[in-house]
């Protein structure tokens, strides 16, 4: 049972990491996130990025909230044991 939980947590963290990477890359290509894939990525990642964005100080045009999420996910991956 313990190994299932570890594998599931790894999968979850890696899936979130890939979604965040997709969000960053799509923001360069299609900043309005039009299309079904863009909407899915936006709607999946915004609940994570929105609260971080509200807490962080404004940096102009650069959004650093994905960087914070990448750092947190990296720490979680280390804890889970990748």
Contact map, one row per residue, 1 for C-alpha under 8 A:
1111100000000000000000000000000000000000000000000000000000000000000000000000000000
1111110000000000000000000000000000000000000000000000000000000000000000000000000000
1111111000000000000000000000000000000000000000000000000000000000000000000000000000
1111111100000000000000000000000000000000000000000000000000000000000000000000000000
1111111110000000000000000000000000000000000000000000000000000000000000000000000000
0111111111000000000000000000000000000000000000000000000000000000000000000000000100
0011111111100000000000000000000000000000000000000000000000000000000000000000000000
0001111111110000000000000000000000000000000000000000000000000000000000000000000000
0000111111111000000000000000000000000000000000000000000000000000000000000000000100
0000011111111100000000000000000000000000000000000000000000000000000000000000100111
0000001111111110000000000000000000000000000000000000000000000000000000000000000000
0000000111111111000000000000000000000000000000000000000000000000000000000000000000
0000000011111111100000000000000000000000000000000000000000000000000000001001100000
0000000001111111110000000000000000000000000000000000000000000000000000000000100000
0000000000111111111000000000000000000000000000000000000000000000000000000000000000
0000000000011111111100000000000000000000000000000000000000000000000000001000000000
0000000000001111111110000000000000000000000000000000000000000000000001001000000000
0000000000000111111111000000000000000000000000000000000000000000000000000000000000
0000000000000011111111100000000000000000100110000000000000000000000000000000000000
0000000000000001111111110000000000000000000010000000000000000000010011000000000000
0000000000000000111111111000000000000000000000000000000000000000000000000000000000
0000000000000000011111111100000000000000100000000000000000000000000000000000000000
0000000000000000001111111110000000000000110010000000000000000000000000000000000000
0000000000000000000111111111000000000000000000000000000000000000010000000000000000
0000000000000000000011111111100000000000000000000000000000000000000000000000000000
0000000000000000000001111111111010000100000000000000000000000000000000000000000000
0000000000000000000000111111111110000000000000000000000000000000000000000000000000
0000000000000000000000011111111000000000000000000000000000000000000000000000000000
0000000000000000000000001111111000000000000000000000000000000000000000000000000000
0000000000000000000000000111111111000100000000000000000000000000000000000000000000
0000000000000000000000000111111110000000000000000000000000000000000000000000000000
0000000000000000000000000010011111000000000000000000000000000000000000000000000000
0000000000000000000000000110011111101110010000000000000000000000000000000000000000
0000000000000000000000000000010111111110000000000000000000000000000000000000000000
0000000000000000000000000000000011111110000000000000000000000000000000000000000000
0000000000000000000000000000000001111111000000000000000000000000000000000000000000
0000000000000000000000000000000011111111100000000000000000000000000000000000000000
0000000000000000000000000100010011111111110000000000000000000000000000000000000000
0000000000000000000000000000000011111111111000000000000000000000000000000000000000
0000000000000000000000000000000000011111111100000000000000000000000000000000000000
0000000000000000001001100000000000001111111110000000000000000000000000000000000000
0000000000000000000000100000000010000111111111000000000000000000000000000000000000
0000000000000000000000000000000000000011111111100000000000000000000000000000000000
0000000000000000001000000000000000000001111111110000000000000000000000000000000000
0000000000000000001100100000000000000000111111111000000000000000000000000000000000
0000000000000000000000000000000000000000011111111100000000000000000000000000000000
0000000000000000000000000000000000000000001111111110000000000000000000000000000000
0000000000000000000000000000000000000000000111111111000000000000000010000000000000
0000000000000000000000000000000000000000000011111111100000000000110010000000000000
0000000000000000000000000000000000000000000001111111110000000000000000000000000000
0000000000000000000000000000000000000000000000111111111000000000000000000000000000
0000000000000000000000000000000000000000000000011111111100000000100100000000000000
0000000000000000000000000000000000000000000000001111111110000011100000000000000000
0000000000000000000000000000000000000000000000000111111110000000000000000000000000
0000000000000000000000000000000000000000000000000011111110000000000000000000000000
0000000000000000000000000000000000000000000000000001111111000000100000000000000000
0000000000000000000000000000000000000000000000000000111111100000000000000000000000
0000000000000000000000000000000000000000000000000000000111110000000000000000000000
0000000000000000000000000000000000000000000000000000000011111111000000000000000000
0000000000000000000000000000000000000000000000000000000001111110000000000000000000
0000000000000000000000000000000000000000000000000000000000111110000000000000000000
0000000000000000000000000000000000000000000000000000000000111111000000000000000000
0000000000000000000000000000000000000000000000000000100000111111110000000000000000
0000000000000000000000000000000000000000000000000000100000100111111100000000000000
0000000000000000000000000000000000000000000000001001100100000011111110000000000000
0000000000000000000100010000000000000000000000001000000000000011111111000000000000
0000000000000000000000000000000000000000000000000000000000000001111111100000000000
0000000000000000000000000000000000000000000000000001000000000001111111110000000000
0000000000000000000100000000000000000000000000011000000000000000111111111000000000
0000000000000000100100000000000000000000000000000000000000000000011111111100000000
0000000000000000000000000000000000000000000000000000000000000000001111111110000000
0000000000000000000000000000000000000000000000000000000000000000000111111111000000
0000000000001001100000000000000000000000000000000000000000000000000011111111100000
0000000000000000000000000000000000000000000000000000000000000000000001111111110000
0000000000000000000000000000000000000000000000000000000000000000000000111111111000
0000000000001000000000000000000000000000000000000000000000000000000000011111111100
0000000001001100000000000000000000000000000000000000000000000000000000001111111111
0000000000000000000000000000000000000000000000000000000000000000000000000111111111
0000000000000000000000000000000000000000000000000000000000000000000000000011111111
0000010011000000000000000000000000000000000000000000000000000000000000000001111111
0000000001000000000000000000000000000000000000000000000000000000000000000000111111
0000000001000000000000000000000000000000000000000000000000000000000000000000111111
